Amino acid sequence: MSNKFWFSSMKLHKSPGFSQGTFPPVEQLSEGLNIIWGPNGVGKSTLCRALRSMIWETDDKQGVEAEAQMEAPESAWNISLSQGVLHQIRVRDNQEINLPGRNDELCESYWFPLHELLQEEGKGSETFLNEVRKRMQGGVDLKKALLQAQGVPAFSSSRNRLAYELKQAKDQFESVKKTQLEQSESLQQMEELKKKCEQEDLLASQHATMLQAKRLCEIKDQIDELSMKLSVYPKEINQVNAISLQRFKELSEYVEQAEKELEELNREKQNLENEFAACKIDPAQLEKLDFPHII
């Protein structure tokens, strides 16, 4: 018995077919015989398979998340199974090594369900088998107790139908709830898109307003520049109006006509001076006031 190993505690965090947190921690396991009992479907076999998977590398380890403490005469062991990887660590030196005597190839030799051991095959062991089953059932003969209590050996399937309908109703409710949630999220997304569109319209309007303001600033700069240029021109330019050009053309024609008339008069004057010079009148005679009358 010096090489005896036993589990002192265990925590099964996750296992196929059971949600996380289903199994409470098992904190006090005996170094002797440990009996796991309970109704069908509570996880007795699952718990046993998890314990087995923390001793050997087995196919049952897939999907199992568990940890346990194992006691041994020379040292305790910390064992964990996570994501299909088995870790066996000796606490004494914190070294990860296989348990002493571990042989994964022969693991099936150390594992057999009790119900397979107690199969009735006509070998004259009915009395022994009944006694074993009775002990496994807490010392109670369930068949005899059922007859004495006039119990119902089989329940009506109508409850199964009601349970099935209830499950369908729950599934439909969850489906409708999920659809409503998706629709709610879609409505929220649509509302957000609407707000973004409104913001984009506002930004577009503000952009157009800014372009107009920019254009007005450019026009103002042009006006200021023209005003500065105008300030260096003669003041008479202020009298220029819309008809100034037409008036200028008319005055230009009038001046041109006057120049022609002046030129004609100058020629006529020159002719008269030439004719007067031909008369050879003494300038002294012109000074006499009565000379024109004498002529």
C-alpha positions as CSV (number, residue, x, y, z in Angstrom):
1,M,0.0,0.0,0.0
2,S,3.0,2.3,0.0
3,N,2.4,3.2,-3.6
4,K,-1.2,4.1,-3.2
5,F,-2.5,7.2,-5.0
6,W,-5.9,8.7,-4.6
7,F,-7.8,11.9,-5.6
8,S,-8.5,14.2,-2.6
9,S,-10.5,16.9,-4.5
10,M,-11.7,17.7,-7.9
11,K,-13.3,20.5,-9.9
12,L,-15.0,19.8,-13.2
13,H,-15.4,23.1,-15.0
14,K,-16.7,22.0,-18.4
15,S,-17.8,18.8,-20.1
16,P,-19.7,17.8,-23.3
17,G,-23.5,17.8,-22.7
18,F,-23.3,20.0,-19.6
19,S,-23.1,23.8,-19.3
20,Q,-20.2,25.4,-17.5
21,G,-20.7,25.6,-13.8
22,T,-23.0,22.6,-13.6
23,F,-20.8,20.5,-11.3
24,P,-20.0,21.8,-7.8
25,P,-16.4,21.2,-6.6
26,V,-15.8,17.8,-5.0
27,E,-13.6,18.8,-2.0
28,Q,-13.5,15.6,0.1
29,L,-12.7,12.3,-1.7
30,S,-11.8,9.4,0.4
31,E,-8.7,7.3,-0.1
32,G,-11.0,4.3,0.1
33,L,-14.1,3.5,-1.9
34,N,-16.0,6.6,-3.3
35,I,-19.6,6.0,-4.4
36,I,-21.2,8.4,-6.8
37,W,-25.0,8.0,-6.8
38,G,-28.0,9.9,-8.1
39,P,-30.7,9.8,-10.8
40,N,-30.1,9.4,-14.5
41,G,-28.7,12.4,-16.3
42,V,-27.0,14.2,-13.4
43,G,-23.5,13.5,-14.6
44,K,-22.3,10.5,-12.6
45,S,-20.6,8.8,-15.6
46,T,-19.3,12.2,-16.9
47,L,-17.6,12.8,-13.5
48,C,-16.0,9.4,-13.6
49,R,-14.8,9.8,-17.2
50,A,-13.3,13.2,-16.2
51,L,-11.4,11.5,-13.3
52,R,-10.2,8.8,-15.6
53,S,-9.0,11.4,-18.2
54,M,-6.8,13.0,-15.6
55,I,-5.0,9.8,-15.0
56,W,-4.5,8.5,-18.6
57,E,-4.6,9.9,-22.1
58,T,-8.0,8.9,-23.3
59,D,-10.5,9.8,-26.0
60,D,-12.8,11.1,-23.2
61,K,-10.7,14.2,-22.7
62,Q,-12.1,16.1,-25.7
63,G,-14.2,19.0,-24.4
64,V,-13.3,18.4,-20.8
65,E,-11.9,21.2,-18.6
66,A,-11.0,20.0,-15.1
67,E,-8.5,20.1,-12.3
68,A,-7.8,17.8,-9.3
69,Q,-5.4,17.2,-6.4
70,M,-4.0,13.7,-6.0
71,E,-2.4,12.5,-2.8
72,A,0.5,10.0,-2.6
73,P,2.9,8.9,0.1
74,E,5.9,10.8,-1.2
75,S,4.2,14.0,-2.6
76,A,0.9,15.5,-3.6
77,W,0.1,16.1,-7.3
78,N,-1.7,18.9,-9.1
79,I,-3.4,17.6,-12.2
80,S,-5.2,19.7,-14.8
81,L,-6.9,19.0,-18.2
82,S,-7.5,22.0,-20.5
83,Q,-8.1,22.1,-24.2
84,G,-7.2,18.4,-24.6
85,V,-3.8,18.8,-22.9
86,L,-3.1,16.8,-19.7
87,H,-0.7,18.3,-17.1
88,Q,0.5,16.2,-14.1
89,I,2.7,18.2,-11.8
90,R,4.5,16.9,-8.7
91,V,4.1,19.5,-6.0
92,R,7.3,18.5,-4.2
93,D,9.6,19.8,-6.9
94,N,7.0,21.5,-9.2
95,Q,8.1,19.1,-12.0
96,E,5.7,18.0,-14.7
97,I,6.0,14.3,-15.2
98,N,3.7,11.4,-15.7
99,L,2.2,9.6,-12.7
100,P,4.3,6.7,-11.6
101,G,3.2,3.5,-13.4
102,R,1.1,5.3,-15.9
103,N,0.5,3.3,-19.0
104,D,-1.9,4.9,-21.5
105,E,-2.0,1.8,-23.7
106,L,-3.4,-0.4,-20.9
107,C,-5.8,2.2,-19.5
108,E,-8.9,0.2,-20.7
109,S,-7.7,-2.7,-18.4
110,Y,-8.3,-0.5,-15.4
111,W,-11.8,0.7,-16.4
112,F,-15.0,-1.1,-16.6
113,P,-18.6,0.0,-15.8
114,L,-20.3,-2.0,-13.0
115,H,-23.5,-2.5,-15.0
116,E,-21.5,-4.4,-17.7
117,L,-20.0,-6.6,-14.9
118,L,-23.5,-7.4,-13.6
119,Q,-25.0,-8.5,-16.9
120,E,-27.4,-11.5,-16.5
121,E,-26.4,-14.2,-19.0
122,G,-28.2,-17.2,-17.4
123,K,-25.2,-18.3,-15.3
124,G,-27.3,-18.9,-12.1
125,S,-26.2,-15.6,-10.5
126,E,-29.6,-13.9,-10.3
127,T,-29.7,-13.9,-6.5
128,F,-26.2,-12.3,-6.3
129,L,-27.1,-9.8,-9.0
130,N,-30.4,-8.8,-7.3
131,E,-28.5,-8.3,-4.0
132,V,-25.9,-6.2,-5.7
133,R,-28.5,-4.0,-7.4
134,K,-30.3,-3.7,-4.1
135,R,-27.1,-2.5,-2.4
136,M,-26.5,-0.1,-5.3
137,Q,-30.0,1.3,-4.8
138,G,-29.3,2.1,-1.1
139,G,-30.5,-1.2,0.3
140,V,-34.0,-0.8,-1.3
141,D,-35.6,-3.3,-3.7
142,L,-37.1,-0.8,-6.0
143,K,-39.3,-3.3,-7.9
144,K,-40.7,-4.6,-4.7
145,A,-41.2,-1.1,-3.3
146,L,-43.0,-0.1,-6.5
147,L,-45.5,-3.0,-6.2
148,Q,-46.1,-2.3,-2.5
149,A,-46.7,1.4,-3.1
150,Q,-48.8,0.6,-6.2
151,G,-46.7,3.0,-8.1
152,V,-46.9,3.7,-11.8
153,P,-44.2,1.7,-13.7
154,A,-44.5,3.8,-16.8
155,F,-45.7,7.4,-17.2
156,S,-48.0,8.5,-20.0
157,S,-46.3,10.0,-23.0
158,S,-48.7,12.9,-23.0
159,R,-46.4,14.7,-20.6
160,N,-43.6,14.2,-23.1
161,R,-45.8,15.8,-25.7
162,L,-46.5,18.8,-23.4
163,A,-42.9,19.1,-22.6
164,Y,-42.1,18.9,-26.4
165,E,-44.7,21.6,-27.0
166,L,-43.3,23.7,-24.2
167,K,-39.8,23.4,-25.7
168,Q,-41.1,24.4,-29.1
169,A,-42.9,27.4,-27.6
170,K,-39.7,28.4,-25.8
171,D,-37.7,28.0,-29.0
172,Q,-40.2,30.1,-30.9
173,F,-40.2,32.7,-28.1
174,E,-36.4,32.8,-28.2
175,S,-36.5,33.0,-32.0
176,V,-39.0,35.9,-31.9
177,K,-37.0,37.6,-29.2
178,K,-33.8,37.2,-31.3
179,T,-35.7,38.6,-34.3
180,Q,-37.0,41.6,-32.3
181,L,-33.5,42.2,-31.0
182,E,-32.1,42.1,-34.6
183,Q,-34.9,44.4,-35.8
184,S,-34.2,46.7,-32.9
185,E,-30.5,46.8,-33.8
186,S,-31.5,47.4,-37.5
187,L,-33.8,50.3,-36.4
188,Q,-31.0,51.7,-34.3
189,Q,-28.6,51.5,-37.3
190,M,-31.2,53.1,-39.5
191,E,-31.6,55.9,-37.0
192,E,-27.9,56.4,-36.9
193,L,-27.7,56.5,-40.7
194,K,-30.5,59.0,-40.8
195,K,-28.7,61.2,-38.3
196,K,-25.5,60.9,-40.4
197,C,-27.5,61.9,-43.5
198,E,-29.0,64.9,-41.7
199,Q,-25.5,65.9,-40.6
200,E,-24.2,65.5,-44.2
201,D,-27.0,67.7,-45.5
202,L,-26.2,70.3,-42.8
203,L,-22.5,70.1,-43.7
204,A,-23.4,70.5,-47.4
205,S,-25.5,73.5,-46.7
206,Q,-22.8,75.0,-44.5
207,H,-20.3,74.3,-47.3
208,A,-22.4,76.1,-49.8
209,T,-22.7,79.1,-47.4
210,M,-19.0,79.1,-46.9
211,L,-18.4,79.2,-50.6
212,Q,-20.8,82.1,-51.0
213,A,-19.0,83.9,-48.1
214,K,-15.7,83.2,-49.8
215,R,-17.0,84.6,-53.1
216,L,-18.3,87.7,-51.3
217,C,-14.9,88.2,-49.7
218,E,-13.2,88.0,-53.1
219,I,-15.6,90.6,-54.5
220,K,-15.0,92.9,-51.6
221,D,-11.2,92.5,-52.2
222,Q,-11.8,93.4,-55.8
223,I,-13.9,96.5,-54.9
224,D,-11.2,97.6,-52.4
225,E,-8.5,97.2,-55.1
226,L,-10.5,99.2,-57.7
227,S,-11.3,101.9,-55.1
228,M,-7.6,102.2,-54.4
229,K,-6.8,102.5,-58.1
230,L,-9.6,105.0,-58.5
231,S,-8.2,107.2,-55.8
232,V,-5.1,108.0,-57.9
233,Y,-7.1,109.1,-61.0
234,P,-8.1,112.8,-61.5
235,K,-11.2,113.9,-59.6
236,E,-12.9,114.7,-62.8
237,I,-13.3,111.1,-63.5
238,N,-16.1,111.1,-61.0
239,Q,-18.2,113.0,-63.5
240,V,-18.0,110.2,-65.9
241,N,-21.3,108.4,-66.3
242,A,-23.1,106.1,-68.6
243,I,-23.6,108.7,-71.4
244,S,-20.1,110.1,-71.1
245,L,-18.8,108.0,-74.0
246,Q,-21.6,109.1,-76.3
247,R,-21.1,112.7,-75.2
248,F,-17.4,112.4,-75.9
249,K,-18.0,111.1,-79.4
250,E,-20.4,114.0,-80.1
251,L,-17.9,116.6,-78.7
252,S,-15.2,114.9,-80.7
253,E,-17.2,115.3,-83.9
254,Y,-18.0,118.9,-82.9
255,V,-14.3,119.7,-82.3
256,E,-13.4,118.1,-85.6
257,Q,-16.0,120.2,-87.4
258,A,-14.8,123.3,-85.6
259,E,-11.2,122.6,-86.6
260,K,-12.3,122.2,-90.2
261,E,-14.1,125.5,-90.1
262,L,-11.1,127.2,-88.4
263,E,-8.9,125.8,-91.1
264,E,-11.2,127.2,-93.7
265,L,-11.3,130.6,-92.0
266,N,-7.5,130.6,-91.8
267,R,-7.2,129.9,-95.5
268,E,-9.7,132.7,-96.2
269,K,-7.8,135.0,-93.9
270,Q,-4.6,134.2,-95.7
271,N,-6.2,134.9,-99.1
272,L,-7.5,138.3,-97.8
273,E,-4.0,139.1,-96.4
274,N,-2.5,138.2,-99.8
275,E,-5.0,140.4,-101.6
276,F,-4.4,143.2,-99.1
277,A,-0.7,143.0,-99.6
278,A,-1.2,143.2,-103.4
279,C,-2.9,146.6,-102.9
280,K,0.4,148.1,-101.6
281,I,-1.2,150.4,-99.1
282,D,1.2,152.3,-96.9
283,P,0.7,151.3,-93.3
284,A,0.9,155.0,-92.4
285,Q,-2.2,155.7,-94.4
286,L,-4.1,153.1,-92.5
287,E,-3.5,155.1,-89.3
288,K,-5.6,157.9,-90.8
289,L,-9.1,157.5,-89.5
290,D,-10.8,159.0,-92.6
291,F,-8.7,156.9,-95.1
292,P,-11.3,154.1,-95.4
293,H,-13.9,156.7,-96.5
294,I,-11.5,158.2,-99.1
295,I,-11.0,154.7,-100.5
